[in-house]
Amino acid sequence: MTLSNSESLTNLLQKLYDRTTEAMFFFAADGQILSMNEAAKEIIEPGIYKKMLEGDARSICLTCRGYTSEEEQMTCVSCFMSNPQETLTSFQLYLETRDLGVLPYSATYQVIDKEQQISVLMLRNLTQQTQTQEVLHQKLRMQQVILAQENERKRISRELHDGVAQEMLSSLVDLRVLKYMDVNDKALEKLRQTEGSLMRLLDEIRHLSVELRPAVLDDFGLEAAFRTHIKGLEKNYGLYVHLDSDLKKKRYEGEIETVVYRIGQEAILNAMKYAEVEDVYLNLKETKGILQLQVFDEGVGFDVNNFTPQGTGLGLYGMKERVELVGGDLTIVSGAQTGTKVQVEIPVKKERATNENHNR
């Protein structure tokens, strides 16, 4: 349809003014509000609206909480009202609204009649966009923190394995040489005791190195990493973890592998601490593009809504955060004397090439 005359255009503009969700304020040269549309009236406190109708030249300042500059989140320095004949486009403004408190708005202040010095302030609510951006920024910050943690774990793990452990091995070799030298029985006994202490310490260092960041996770993937972790648990704690996996040498994005491994590690640790069982079951599989991890036991169980494990573990909230970062879902089912099941499901975009394929 083509507009036939200026009257049709005027009608359309009037409808836009009445029905738009953007708040519009028209100002005279002295700052007095000449008119405002329904969207503007809805966000203004009744007392302030009354002052606006009475012609208070600075009534907009009673509801405005400042705009965002390069220096401050909310400031009144160089306010748009300080130079009413200057057009300003696309700045962020904060208003004290009638029912929802202080809200952010995208603002445009424009001179529309230079002769009569009339200007218009148009506002679009940014609450939803701001909340979306904040959630995104939180996720990005969390990803950066987790990546930094894992990189630091990897660095310390390799230093323990390649530096401290190798030095201790060298010292053990020297001690064993001394045992075959001409030393008295008392000295020989002391050497044997020292050798035993160093062996135990070396085992602890190797265990700590694996706990920090198992190199096998980066080199061979999830199934191999869990098998190594389970062997350590059986040797050091007597906990038997029944592993059922069809992944074999399948590889996934590094972030996904890290999340699944840490969740499995934490779930097994919680079972060992709280479930009062000697057997835990861990299942790993991929079905229709979904990587699934299940860790369950038949222990004493707990109240999922009221559980705060002590220590330095991830905790249930931390586990949920990690899974959500890779677009997955975490489900925890538990109850008194009914055992506990932790289930993770993560969509996997594509399988990483195995080391075999890469070497080919």
C-alpha positions in Angstrom: 0.0 0.0 0.0 1.3 3.5 -0.9 0.7 6.5 1.2 -1.6 8.8 -0.7 -1.2 12.0 1.2 0.4 13.6 4.2 -2.7 13.0 6.3 -2.1 9.2 6.0 1.5 9.7 7.1 0.4 11.8 10.0 -2.0 9.0 11.1 0.7 6.4 10.9 3.1 8.6 13.0 0.4 9.1 15.5 -0.2 5.4 15.8 3.5 4.8 16.2 3.7 7.5 18.9 0.7 5.9 20.8 1.6 2.2 20.4 5.3 1.9 20.4 7.0 0.3 23.3 9.8 2.9 23.2 9.3 5.8 25.7 9.2 9.2 24.1 9.6 12.6 25.8 9.4 15.9 24.0 11.3 18.8 25.5 11.2 22.6 25.1 14.4 24.6 25.1 14.3 25.2 28.9 13.9 21.4 29.6 10.2 21.5 30.2 8.4 18.4 29.0 5.9 19.2 26.3 4.5 15.7 25.8 5.2 12.1 26.4 3.6 8.9 25.0 1.9 6.1 26.8 5.1 4.0 27.1 6.8 6.9 28.8 3.9 7.5 31.2 3.9 3.8 32.3 7.5 4.0 33.7 7.2 7.3 35.5 6.2 7.6 39.2 2.9 9.4 39.7 4.5 12.1 41.8 7.1 12.8 39.2 4.5 12.7 36.4 2.6 15.3 38.2 5.6 17.6 38.3 6.2 17.0 34.6 2.6 18.1 33.9 3.1 21.2 36.0 6.0 22.3 33.8 9.0 21.6 36.1 11.9 22.3 33.8 14.1 19.6 35.4 11.5 17.0 36.2 13.2 14.4 34.1 16.2 14.6 36.5 13.9 13.3 39.3 13.6 10.0 37.6 17.0 9.9 35.7 19.9 8.2 37.5 22.6 9.1 34.9 24.1 7.7 31.7 27.0 5.5 31.1 30.3 7.2 30.1 33.8 5.9 29.5 34.7 6.7 33.1 31.6 5.7 35.1 28.6 3.3 34.9 26.2 6.1 36.0 27.1 9.7 35.8 25.4 13.1 35.3 28.6 14.8 34.0 27.9 16.3 30.6 24.3 15.2 30.7 22.2 15.4 27.5 20.2 18.1 29.2 23.2 20.3 29.7 23.2 21.2 25.9 19.6 20.8 24.8 20.4 21.7 21.2 22.9 18.9 20.6 21.8 15.6 19.1 23.2 12.5 20.9 22.6 9.0 19.5 22.9 5.6 21.1 23.9 6.1 24.7 22.9 4.1 27.8 20.6 5.8 30.3 19.3 4.6 33.7 15.8 5.6 35.0 14.1 5.0 38.3 10.9 3.3 37.1 7.5 3.1 38.7 7.5 -0.6 39.8 10.8 -2.2 38.8 13.4 0.1 40.3 16.4 1.4 38.3 16.5 0.0 34.7 18.9 0.5 31.8 17.7 2.0 28.6 19.2 2.6 25.2 18.7 6.3 24.5 18.6 8.8 21.6 18.3 12.5 22.2 17.5 14.4 19.0 16.7 18.0 18.0 13.6 17.8 15.8 12.8 21.5 15.4 15.7 23.9 15.6 13.5 27.0 15.2 11.3 26.2 18.2 14.2 24.3 19.9 12.1 21.2 20.5 13.9 17.9 21.2 12.8 14.3 21.7 14.3 11.7 24.0 13.6 8.1 22.9 14.2 5.2 25.3 14.3 1.4 24.7 14.4 -1.0 27.7 17.7 -2.9 27.7 16.9 -5.1 30.7 16.6 -8.4 28.8 19.7 -7.7 26.7 21.7 -6.7 29.8 20.7 -9.9 31.6 21.6 -12.0 28.5 25.0 -10.3 28.2 25.6 -10.8 31.9 24.9 -14.5 31.7 27.1 -14.8 28.7 29.9 -12.9 30.4 29.6 -15.1 33.5 29.9 -18.2 31.3 32.9 -16.8 29.5 34.6 -15.8 32.8 33.9 -19.3 34.2 35.3 -20.9 31.1 38.5 -18.8 31.5 38.8 -19.6 35.2 38.4 -23.3 34.6 40.8 -23.3 31.7 43.4 -21.4 33.8 42.9 -23.9 36.7 43.4 -26.9 34.4 46.5 -25.3 32.7 48.0 -24.6 36.1 47.2 -28.2 37.3 48.8 -29.5 34.1 51.9 -27.4 34.7 52.3 -28.4 38.3 51.6 -32.1 37.5 54.3 -32.2 34.9 56.8 -30.4 37.1 56.1 -33.0 39.9 56.5 -35.9 37.5 59.4 -34.6 35.4 61.2 -32.6 38.0 60.6 -33.7 41.6 60.0 -37.4 40.9 63.1 -37.7 38.7 65.3 -36.1 41.3 63.9 -38.5 43.9 64.6 -41.4 41.7 68.2 -40.3 41.3 68.5 -40.0 45.1 67.1 -43.6 45.4 69.7 -44.9 43.0 72.5 -43.3 45.0 71.1 -44.8 48.2 71.0 -48.3 46.7 74.6 -47.9 45.6 75.6 -47.0 49.2 74.0 -50.2 50.4 76.5 -52.3 48.6 79.5 -50.3 49.9 81.4 -51.2 53.1 79.1 -49.8 55.8 78.2 -51.2 59.2 74.9 -52.8 60.1 73.5 -49.7 61.8 74.2 -47.5 58.8 72.8 -50.1 56.5 69.6 -50.3 58.5 69.3 -46.5 58.4 69.8 -46.6 54.6 67.0 -49.1 54.2 64.7 -47.0 56.3 65.5 -43.9 54.3 65.0 -45.8 51.0 61.6 -47.0 52.2 60.6 -43.4 53.2 61.7 -42.1 49.8 59.8 -44.8 48.0 56.6 -43.9 49.8 57.1 -40.3 49.2 57.7 -41.0 45.5 54.5 -42.9 45.3 52.7 -39.9 46.9 54.2 -37.5 44.5 53.2 -39.7 41.5 49.6 -40.0 42.9 49.4 -36.3 43.5 50.6 -35.6 39.9 47.9 -37.8 38.5 45.2 -36.3 40.7 46.2 -32.8 39.7 46.0 -33.5 35.9 46.4 -37.0 34.5 48.6 -36.8 31.4 46.8 -39.9 30.1 43.6 -37.8 29.8 45.3 -35.4 27.3 47.2 -38.3 25.6 44.6 -41.1 25.4 41.2 -39.8 26.4 38.5 -40.4 28.9 38.3 -44.2 29.2 42.1 -44.5 29.7 42.1 -41.7 32.2 39.3 -43.3 34.3 41.0 -46.7 34.2 44.2 -45.0 35.6 42.2 -43.1 38.2 40.3 -46.3 39.3 43.5 -48.3 39.7 44.8 -45.6 42.0 41.7 -45.6 44.1 41.8 -49.4 44.4 45.4 -49.4 45.4 45.3 -46.5 47.9 41.8 -46.6 49.3 40.4 -50.1 48.6 37.4 -48.7 46.8 36.3 -50.9 43.9 34.9 -49.0 40.9 33.2 -51.1 38.2 33.9 -49.4 34.9 31.6 -50.1 31.9 32.6 -48.2 28.8 32.2 -48.4 25.0 34.3 -45.3 24.2 37.6 -47.2 23.8 39.9 -44.6 22.1 37.3 -42.1 21.1 38.3 -38.5 21.6 36.3 -35.4 22.2 36.9 -31.7 22.5 39.3 -31.0 25.3 36.8 -29.0 27.3 34.3 -31.8 27.2 36.8 -34.4 28.2 37.9 -32.3 31.1 34.3 -31.6 32.3 33.3 -35.3 32.1 36.5 -36.5 33.9 36.2 -33.9 36.7 32.5 -34.7 37.3 33.2 -38.4 37.4 36.2 -37.9 39.7 34.1 -35.7 42.1 31.1 -38.2 42.0 33.4 -41.1 42.9 35.0 -39.0 45.7 31.6 -38.1 47.1 30.6 -41.8 47.1 33.8 -42.8 48.8 33.3 -40.1 51.5 29.6 -40.3 52.2 28.0 -43.4 50.7 29.5 -45.9 53.1 30.1 -48.5 50.3 33.0 -50.4 48.9 31.6 -50.6 45.3 30.9 -47.8 42.9 29.7 -48.2 39.3 30.8 -45.9 36.4 29.3 -46.1 32.9 30.6 -44.3 29.9 29.0 -44.4 26.5 28.0 -42.3 23.5 24.5 -42.7 22.0 23.2 -40.7 19.0 25.7 -37.9 19.5 25.2 -37.7 23.3 28.1 -38.5 25.5 26.8 -40.0 28.8 28.5 -40.5 32.1 26.8 -42.3 35.0 28.3 -42.8 38.5 26.0 -44.6 41.0 26.2 -46.5 44.2 23.9 -48.4 46.6 24.9 -46.5 49.7 23.1 -44.4 52.3 22.1 -41.6 50.0 21.4 -38.0 50.9 19.0 -35.1 50.5 19.9 -33.5 47.1 18.5 -30.2 48.2 20.5 -30.0 51.4 23.9 -31.3 50.8 27.2 -29.4 51.2 30.2 -31.6 51.1 33.2 -30.3 53.1 36.6 -29.8 51.6 37.9 -28.6 48.3 35.6 -30.5 45.9 33.5 -29.1 43.1 30.2 -29.4 45.1 26.9 -30.0 43.4 26.6 -26.4 42.2 30.1 -26.5 40.7 29.4 -29.7 38.9 26.2 -28.3 37.4 28.0 -25.1 36.3 30.8 -27.1 34.5 28.3 -29.3 32.7 26.2 -26.3 31.5 29.3 -24.6 30.1 29.6 -27.3 27.5 25.9 -27.4 26.8 25.1 -30.5 28.8 22.7 -31.6 31.5 23.4 -32.9 35.0 20.9 -35.0 36.9 21.5 -36.2 40.5 19.0 -38.7 42.0 19.4 -39.7 45.7 17.4 -40.6 48.8 17.9 -42.0 52.2 19.1 -45.6 51.9 18.4 -45.7 48.2 21.8 -44.9 46.9 22.9 -42.1 44.6 23.1 -41.7 40.8 25.0 -38.9 39.1 24.2 -38.6 35.3 25.8 -36.3 32.8 24.6 -35.9 29.2 26.6 -33.7 26.7 26.0 -33.3 23.0 29.2 -33.9 21.1 29.6 -32.1 17.9 32.4 -34.2 16.5 34.9 -36.8 17.5 38.5 -35.7 17.8 41.0 -37.7 15.8 42.8 -40.4 17.8 46.5 -40.3 18.1 46.7 -43.2 15.7 44.8 -41.3 13.0 46.8 -38.2 13.6 50.1 -40.0 13.2 48.9 -41.5 9.9 
